[in-house]
Amino acid sequence: MARAAAKTSDAAAGSGARLGATDWIDVGLKLLAGGNVEDVRVEVIARQLKVTKGSFYWHFKNRRELLARILEHWTDWATVQVSRWALSEGETPRERLEWLLTLPARSRPDRRGADIELAIRSWARHDALAAATVEKVDLMRADFFVALLSETALPDAVIRERAATAQAFMLGEALLKTGLDRDTRLANARAVAALLTREDPDPCG
């Protein structure tokens, strides 16, 4: 009986070792999207992965390290990966900006990107590391929008203004529940992209 239990324990440990850190991070992000940071608990993730709680320590020192890695993963996805996709999806500033601004409307609901962002921003209200991460992501996004619009012939001051507008529009599109259908949201985003890339310092004038 004891030998059988030992074999079961060894098998569970081996399964935990075969899982990568990203498996734990992915489930952590899923839990975060479905609630808040308090829901991201080691025992809950282990249960969903069907491994022992002890398997967690193959990859992380403690829960705090897991949370830090979740924030790192989100930072990479929300900035580097999205920026790389945008640069590969268009040849002109307008095409690239349109790709970015339509992304929230084009994303599948099961991607959970908006829910994860909302949960992390809520987490940042009472956690220094999360707050620093959100600030870093916001600054990186701002820099990317400025770089994208710098390909136009607009003055620097106008580029900064329009970059801030584009960033605010995209975040609002991702987080606000407007009740608009997908086609309307796409049309609105394309109109904003066209407006912000017009090489006219006062496109509304």
N, C-alpha and C positions, 0 to 999 in steps of 0.2 A: 504493500500500500504506500509506504513512504517512498519506495523507489519510483513508483508511478507518479507520485506527486512531484518528485524531483525532476523527472523527465518532462512533465508538463511545464514546470517552472523554467527549465532550461530552454524548452521550445519557445516559450513566450519571450524569454530574454533574447533568444536568437532572432525572433521576428522583430523585436524592437530595434535590434542592431541593424537589421536590413532596411528598416525605414530610414529615410533621410530626414534631416532637420526641416527641409521644406514641407514634408508631410505634416509635421506638427504645426508649422507656421500656417499652412493652408487651412487646417481645421481651426486654428486660432482665429484666423481672419473670418471664417464662416461664423464662428460664435460671436465675434465682435460685431459683424454685420447684423446678426439677428438680435442683438441686445446692446450690451455695453462691455467695457473692459472687465467688470466684475464677473462676467460670464466666462471669461477665458481662464479656465482652471485646469491644472495638469490632469487631475483625475477624470474630468469630463472628456478631455481630448484623448486620453489613453483609452477610455471606454469606447469612443467612436472609432479609434484606430484598431480596437480589439487587441490591445497589448497591455502589459502590466504598467503600473505607474512608474515602477523602477526603470522601465525602458527609456523614460524621458531623459535620464541622466547620462545616456550615451551621447546626447547632443547638446544639453544645456546644463549649466551649473545650478540654476534655480529659475523660478517663474519670472523673476525680474529680467533675466537674460532673454528668456523667450519673448517677453513683451518688447524688449529693445530690438530684437531681431525682426519682430513683426513690423515695427516702425521703420526699420531699415528697408524691409521688403516693400512696404507701401511707398516709401520715398522713391525707390528705384522705379517702381511701376508708374507712379503718378507723375514723374518728371522725365527721367532718361528714356524709358520705353515709349511713352506717349510722344515725346519730342522726336524720337527716331522714326516712329511710324509716320508722323506728320511730314517730315522731310522727304520720306520715300513715296508719299501719296500725291504730291503735287509738284509742279515745276515753277509756279509763280506764287508770290506772296498771297494773292487772293485764293488760289486753290488750296494752299496749305492752311490758311486761316479758316477757310470753309470746312476743310476736313476736321479741324480741331473743334470748331463751334458746333458742328453737327454731330460730334461724337456722342454726347449724352442722349440724343434722340435716336441714334442708330444702335446704341448698345442694348443687348438683350437684358431683360429684367433679372435673369439669373446670374448675371455677371457681378452684381452686388457692389459695383464700384461706388455708387452714390451712398449706399448704406454704410460702407466701410469709412468713407470720408466723413460722413456725418458723425459716426461713432468716435472717430479719432479726434475730431474737432471738439466734441463734447468731453472726451477724456482729457484733452489739453487744458480744459478750464481748471483742473485741479492736479495736474501732474507736470512737473518741470520738463521732463524729457519729451513728453508728448507735445508740450507747448513749443519747445525748441524745434521739434521736427516739423510741426505745422508751419512755423515761421520760415524754416529753411525751404520747405516745399513752395510756399507762397512766393518767396524771393526768386527761387529757381524758375518758377512758371513766369513770373514777371519778366525776368531776364530773357526768357525764350521768346515771349511775345514781342519784346523790344527788338530782339535780333531779327525776328521774322519780318517785322514792319520796317526795319532798317534797310531792307532790300528795295523799298520804294524810294521815291525822290522827295519825300516829305521832310520838313524841318524836324530837327531832333525833339523840340518841345512838343510838337504835334504827335510824333511817334510815341513818346512817353504817355501822352494823354490817351491816345487810341489803344495802346497796349493795355493800359489799366482798364479801359472800357471793355476790351475783348476778354480780359481775364475775369472781370466781374460778371459778364454775360455768361461765360462758360460755366462758372461755378454756380450761378443762379439756375441755369438750365439743368444742371446735374442735381441740385438739391431741392428746388422748388417744385411743389405739386400744383401745377397750373390747371390741370384738367384738359389741356389742349391735346388734340390728336397728333400722331407722329408726323403726318404730312405737314400740318401747320407749323409744328416746331422746326421741322427741317427748312421750310420756306422762310421762317423768321431768321433762323441762323444764317442762311445763305444771304438774306438781305443785309444783315448786320455785317457779314464778311465783305460784301460788295461796298457797303458804305465806308467801312473803316480802311479799306485799301484804295479808295479813290485818291488820286494824287492832287487833292484840292484841300488846302488847310481848313476850309470851312465847307464840308460837303453838304451841309444842310442849308447853306446860304443861297 
